[in-house]
Amino acid sequence: MSIFQKALASFGIGAATVDTVLDHDTYTAGDLIQGDVHIKGGNVAQKIDAIYLSLDINFTNKSGDKSYEDTASILTKKITDPFMIEAGIEKTIPFSFNLPYDAPATFGRTKAWLHTGVDIKMAVDPNDKDAVTIRPAPLVSHLLTTIKELGFQLREVECEKAGLRMSTRHPFVQEYEFVPTAGSFKGYLDELEVVFVKQSAKQIEVLFQIDRKARGFTSFLSEAFDMDESYVNYTFTMNDVESMPQIVETIIRKHMK
């Protein structure tokens, strides 16, 4: 083992490599994720301090008047203790963990990926990224379906930086933007925005932004000062599944005028 080879490995040349293989590429929030991390030794033996997995989400952040794409890790798991990986040796490390119930669905601009990182002191750390598709948990999915059945069409979905007054676990919230295209709300609302503030297996906290269609000579002032918008917080539980259409319709109608 030459000093030259060690030096090259510290710069990532001839160093250990890592590849993560998942059991699936599509999951529902709350599902069990399983897979294997395959690590292969390079030209020299190297000490691996740790291998970790993180589930990363992209979101829109703001700085002043400018917006930019940021990334947040909503879950991080360390899956190994320190060990040596000998030159040319392959090692497989199985793992499993539950996807958080508040993992945002990968709709619209929202993307998610599993990032595998390998910590090696004084060397370029090998890593691997695997895109995953996340479907919403059943209670969230039921609410989205309910809104569509009330005559709304989904226009845009994205994760945005959470407001300072929002009590959230992550630095972002996922926002769904709907427009009324049929039914009794068409012509009365410009849009309906649904923000998922908190999610668990049994309940979801939702912020509705109801944007009324401004009418008459005061319409300009109403839109300029957001007087045509109402904000409503509501927490749904599994007991609300059957009555959800009536609950959502009542909330909207109460703030249509």
Secondary structure as the mmCIF struct_conf table of DSSP 4:
data_model
#
loop_
_struct_conf.conf_type_id
_struct_conf.id
_struct_conf.beg_label_comp_id
_struct_conf.beg_label_asym_id
_struct_conf.beg_label_seq_id
_struct_conf.end_label_comp_id
_struct_conf.end_label_asym_id
_struct_conf.end_label_seq_id
HELX_RH_AL_P HELX_RH_AL_P1 ILE A 3 SER A 10
TURN_TY1_P TURN_TY1_P1 PHE A 11 GLY A 14
STRN STRN1 THR A 17 LEU A 22
BEND BEND1 ASP A 23 ASP A 23
BEND BEND2 ASP A 25 ASP A 25
STRN STRN2 THR A 26 THR A 28
TURN_TY1_P TURN_TY1_P2 ALA A 29 GLY A 30
HELX_LH_PP_P HELX_LH_PP_P1 ASP A 31 ASP A 31
STRN STRN3 LEU A 32 LYS A 40
BEND BEND3 ASN A 43 VAL A 44
STRN STRN4 GLN A 46 ILE A 48
STRN STRN5 ALA A 50 SER A 63
TURN_TY1_P TURN_TY1_P3 GLY A 64 ASP A 65
STRN STRN6 LYS A 66 LYS A 78
STRN STRN7 PHE A 83 ILE A 85
TURN_TY1_P TURN_TY1_P4 ALA A 87 GLY A 88
STRN STRN8 GLU A 90 ASN A 98
HELX_LH_PP_P HELX_LH_PP_P2 LEU A 99 PRO A 100
TURN_TY1_P TURN_TY1_P5 TYR A 101 ASP A 102
HELX_LH_PP_P HELX_LH_PP_P3 ALA A 103 ALA A 105
TURN_TY1_P TURN_TY1_P6 GLY A 108 ARG A 109
STRN STRN9 ALA A 112 ASP A 119
TURN_TY1_P TURN_TY1_P7 LYS A 121 MET A 122
BEND BEND4 ALA A 123 ALA A 123
HELX_LH_PP_P HELX_LH_PP_P4 VAL A 124 PRO A 126
STRN STRN10 ASN A 127 ARG A 135
HELX_LH_PP_P HELX_LH_PP_P5 PRO A 136 ALA A 137
HELX_RH_AL_P HELX_RH_AL_P2 PRO A 138 GLU A 149
TURN_TY1_P TURN_TY1_P8 LEU A 150 GLY A 151
STRN STRN11 PHE A 152 LYS A 161
HELX_LH_PP_P HELX_LH_PP_P6 ALA A 162 GLY A 163
TURN_TY1_P TURN_TY1_P9 LEU A 164 ARG A 165
BEND BEND5 ARG A 169 PRO A 171
STRN STRN12 PHE A 172 PRO A 180
BEND BEND6 ALA A 182 GLY A 183
TURN_TY1_P TURN_TY1_P10 SER A 184 TYR A 188
STRN STRN13 LEU A 189 GLN A 199
BEND BEND7 ALA A 201 LYS A 202
STRN STRN14 GLN A 203 ARG A 212
HELX_LH_PP_P HELX_LH_PP_P7 LYS A 213 ALA A 214
BEND BEND8 GLY A 216 GLY A 216
TURN_TY1_P TURN_TY1_P11 PHE A 217 THR A 218
HELX_RH_AL_P HELX_RH_AL_P3 SER A 219 ALA A 224
TURN_TY1_P TURN_TY1_P12 PHE A 225 ASP A 228
STRN STRN15 GLU A 229 THR A 237
HELX_RH_3T_P HELX_RH_3T_P1 MET A 238 ASP A 240
TURN_TY1_P TURN_TY1_P13 VAL A 241 SER A 243
HELX_RH_AL_P HELX_RH_AL_P4 MET A 244 LYS A 254
TURN_TY1_P TURN_TY1_P14 HIS A 255 HIS A 255
#
